[in-house]
Amino acid sequence: MRMLGTGAKAKLPKAKGPRLVVVGGGSSGLTIAKYAKKEYPNFDVVLVEKRDMYSSCFSSNLWYAGVINLEFLADHSFLDAAKNNKYTFFNATVTGLDRTSRKLLTTEGEIDYDYLVLAPGISYDYSRIGVKDAETETALRMTYPGGYVNPTEHVTIKQKVQGFEGGVFLLNTPGGNYRCLPAPYERACMIASYFKKSKIKAKVLLIDHNPDITIKAKGFHAAFSELYKDYIEYKPSMEIKSVDVEKRTIKTEFDSITFDDGAIYPGVRGSTLLEKLGVMDAKNPQREALIDTLKYNVIGDDRVYVTGDSRPHPYSKSANTANTEAKYVAKVLAARAQGKDIEWYSPETICYSLVNASPLEGISVDATYSYDAKTKSFAFSKDTKMFEDRDASKGRGTLSWAKGMYRDMFS
Ligand SMILES: Cc1cc2nc3c(=O)[nH]c(=O)nc-3n(C[C@H](O)[C@H](O)[C@H](O)COP(=O)(O)OP(=O)(O)OC[C@H]3O[C@@H](n4cnc5c(N)ncnc54)[C@H](O)[C@@H]3O)c2cc1C
């Protein structure tokens, strides 16, 4: 299990209490670092993140339509989050793990841990859209990035949208439990709204692997037909089988579709870091974490936990889910460090989607999950509510929800 590291110790002060190392400064990791320290101040918390600057994935669709500026997404400091919440930020990439001696290997040296949380998010899985060779995958990543992992992808997509001169702009919704169920439909609305406002003769072609819009279907269908009749063409039940990057053509089972530009969302899997560290469930089709689904520890190891979008649960892979789940896992860690335990409770998926950029109008969902102990499975609970009539208050709610998330993670 030991893998390549520098061999040297990371330059960190000596731990003043049980050391909790959290990997990944996204919605999950930032929340766990803050709340574990609050729950159990004796923890010496270190957040390890490979990016040196934060920029959120959530709300990035709004940037394409000019609703927000880049500062809205990126004006949040890892250093301030750590200082405000009494933990240490450590800028390094995790490369390996030795669970026997409880050592995490990073590009900046080894870190000893008492407890470890891995919250590394997702990786793309291009094989799910028929791409198996590294050459095509690289060409696709660079030419038509998905825009669901790295901020640099968002910059490329924004420039594509705002520089588009007309024609077909291709988007797609993959199959499986992909990151952020409503995001591909919200993105179609935001890009179409930009084309409409700028009077560009262009159409967003949204190819959906699924038989229908996967969440808030009534609200998105209404937006597509009432606001963007001439700007969005929605094609359900269409699975991408292959892509010809040079000819700008995708093949589905029955059709060959040519486009002028676009962003292609391949399938997703748990972060490849899980596989590297030996905590992936090889039987899981999305290669997510092999963990106890109620307590989040790796099976057989109550010192290592996996949270956020790398989890194997059927929850919506969203920031609000990751944030509320992280508060629960922080309590689990604090309890276990004191020889106690707590009861499971559900995370909450509150998710706003902007469907109109001018005037601002949104729709939303508020969901929790139930657990069936007999089948050991999770489902949407009965009190899940959809708010699908678009209006200005949910438009404003989209922005205030995001501001609340930043406040909760960074202040
Ligand atoms: C376009 C778009 C729109 C969205 N809209 C919404 C929305 O409206 N509402 C909502 O609730 N959610 C939304 N989401 C989803 C939300 O952003 C994610 O579900 C959420 O951020 C997942 O959190 P996470 O912490 O699991 O992963 P991430 O936020 O991806 O964080 C993972 C972190 O781990 C770091 N990392 C990975 N590997 C290593 C390593 N080896 N060493 C060190 N660090 C590492 C990464 O750099 C990253 O910072 C949207 C996402 C996208 C892309």
The ligand as an SDF file (V2000), in Angstrom:
LIG
                    3D

 53 58  0  0  0  0  0  0  0  0999 V2000
  -21.3600   23.2110  -13.1620 C   0  0  0  0  0  0  0  0  0  0  0  0
  -21.6870   22.7620  -11.7890 C   0  0  0  0  0  0  0  0  0  0  0  0
  -22.8230   23.2420  -11.1520 C   0  0  0  0  0  0  0  0  0  0  0  0
  -23.1410   22.8180   -9.8710 C   0  0  0  0  0  0  0  0  0  0  0  0
  -24.2390   23.3450   -9.2670 N   0  0  0  0  0  0  0  0  0  0  0  0
  -24.5240   22.9880   -7.9920 C   0  0  0  0  0  0  0  0  0  0  0  0
  -25.6260   23.5830   -7.3160 C   0  0  0  0  0  0  0  0  0  0  0  0
  -26.3360   24.4350   -7.8590 O   0  0  0  0  0  0  0  0  0  0  0  0
  -25.8910   23.1960   -6.0540 N   0  0  0  0  0  0  0  0  0  0  0  0
  -25.1290   22.2490   -5.4250 C   0  0  0  0  0  0  0  0  0  0  0  0
  -25.4290   21.9470   -4.2590 O   0  0  0  0  0  0  0  0  0  0  0  0
  -24.0740   21.6630   -6.0360 N   0  0  0  0  0  0  0  0  0  0  0  0
  -23.7550   22.0140   -7.2990 C   0  0  0  0  0  0  0  0  0  0  0  0
  -22.6790   21.4460   -7.9340 N   0  0  0  0  0  0  0  0  0  0  0  0
  -22.0080   20.2630   -7.3400 C   0  0  0  0  0  0  0  0  0  0  0  0
  -20.9610   20.5980   -6.3230 C   0  0  0  0  0  0  0  0  0  0  0  0
  -20.0560   21.5530   -6.7820 O   0  0  0  0  0  0  0  0  0  0  0  0
  -20.2180   19.3060   -5.9470 C   0  0  0  0  0  0  0  0  0  0  0  0
  -21.1250   18.2510   -5.7870 O   0  0  0  0  0  0  0  0  0  0  0  0
  -19.4780   19.4760   -4.6330 C   0  0  0  0  0  0  0  0  0  0  0  0
  -18.5800   20.5510   -4.7260 O   0  0  0  0  0  0  0  0  0  0  0  0
  -18.7280   18.2050   -4.2510 C   0  0  0  0  0  0  0  0  0  0  0  0
  -17.8750   18.4510   -3.1600 O   0  0  0  0  0  0  0  0  0  0  0  0
  -16.6190   17.5430   -2.8650 P   0  0  0  0  0  0  0  0  0  0  0  0
  -15.9400   18.1940   -1.7150 O   0  0  0  0  0  0  0  0  0  0  0  0
  -17.0100   16.1300   -2.7920 O   0  0  0  0  0  0  0  0  0  0  0  0
  -15.7130   17.6560   -4.1870 O   0  0  0  0  0  0  0  0  0  0  0  0
  -14.9150   18.9150   -4.7410 P   0  0  0  0  0  0  0  0  0  0  0  0
  -15.6490   20.1770   -4.4220 O   0  0  0  0  0  0  0  0  0  0  0  0
  -14.6110   18.6130   -6.1700 O   0  0  0  0  0  0  0  0  0  0  0  0
  -13.5570   18.9360   -3.9210 O   0  0  0  0  0  0  0  0  0  0  0  0
  -12.5620   17.9630   -4.0710 C   0  0  0  0  0  0  0  0  0  0  0  0
  -11.2220   18.6260   -3.7570 C   0  0  0  0  0  0  0  0  0  0  0  0
  -10.2140   17.6140   -3.6080 O   0  0  0  0  0  0  0  0  0  0  0  0
   -9.0170   18.0980   -4.1650 C   0  0  0  0  0  0  0  0  0  0  0  0
   -8.1540   16.9540   -4.4810 N   0  0  0  0  0  0  0  0  0  0  0  0
   -8.4180   15.9250   -5.3480 C   0  0  0  0  0  0  0  0  0  0  0  0
   -7.3840   15.0620   -5.3880 N   0  0  0  0  0  0  0  0  0  0  0  0
   -6.4490   15.5240   -4.5250 C   0  0  0  0  0  0  0  0  0  0  0  0
   -5.1530   15.0540   -4.1510 C   0  0  0  0  0  0  0  0  0  0  0  0
   -4.6010   13.9610   -4.6860 N   0  0  0  0  0  0  0  0  0  0  0  0
   -4.4610   15.7780   -3.2420 N   0  0  0  0  0  0  0  0  0  0  0  0
   -4.9910   16.9190   -2.6980 C   0  0  0  0  0  0  0  0  0  0  0  0
   -6.2080   17.4070   -3.0380 N   0  0  0  0  0  0  0  0  0  0  0  0
   -6.9280   16.7170   -3.9350 C   0  0  0  0  0  0  0  0  0  0  0  0
   -9.4990   18.8530   -5.4030 C   0  0  0  0  0  0  0  0  0  0  0  0
   -8.5150   19.7590   -5.8750 O   0  0  0  0  0  0  0  0  0  0  0  0
  -10.7470   19.5440   -4.8730 C   0  0  0  0  0  0  0  0  0  0  0  0
  -10.4770   20.8200   -4.3630 O   0  0  0  0  0  0  0  0  0  0  0  0
  -22.3160   21.8720   -9.2190 C   0  0  0  0  0  0  0  0  0  0  0  0
  -21.1660   21.4020   -9.8460 C   0  0  0  0  0  0  0  0  0  0  0  0
  -20.8490   21.8400  -11.1070 C   0  0  0  0  0  0  0  0  0  0  0  0
  -19.5830   21.3550  -11.7390 C   0  0  0  0  0  0  0  0  0  0  0  0
  1  2  1  0
  2  3  1  0
  2 52  2  0
  3  4  2  0
  4  5  1  0
  4 50  1  0
  5  6  2  0
  6  7  1  0
  6 13  1  0
  7  8  2  0
  7  9  1  0
  9 10  1  0
 10 11  2  0
 10 12  1  0
 12 13  2  0
 13 14  1  0
 14 15  1  0
 14 50  1  0
 15 16  1  0
 16 17  1  0
 16 18  1  0
 18 19  1  0
 18 20  1  0
 20 21  1  0
 20 22  1  0
 22 23  1  0
 23 24  1  0
 24 25  2  0
 24 26  1  0
 24 27  1  0
 27 28  1  0
 28 29  2  0
 28 30  1  0
 28 31  1  0
 31 32  1  0
 32 33  1  0
 33 34  1  0
 33 48  1  0
 34 35  1  0
 35 36  1  0
 35 46  1  0
 36 37  1  0
 36 45  1  0
 37 38  2  0
 38 39  1  0
 39 40  1  0
 39 45  2  0
 40 41  1  0
 40 42  2  0
 42 43  1  0
 43 44  2  0
 44 45  1  0
 46 47  1  0
 46 48  1  0
 48 49  1  0
 50 51  2  0
 51 52  1  0
 52 53  1  0
M  END
$$$$
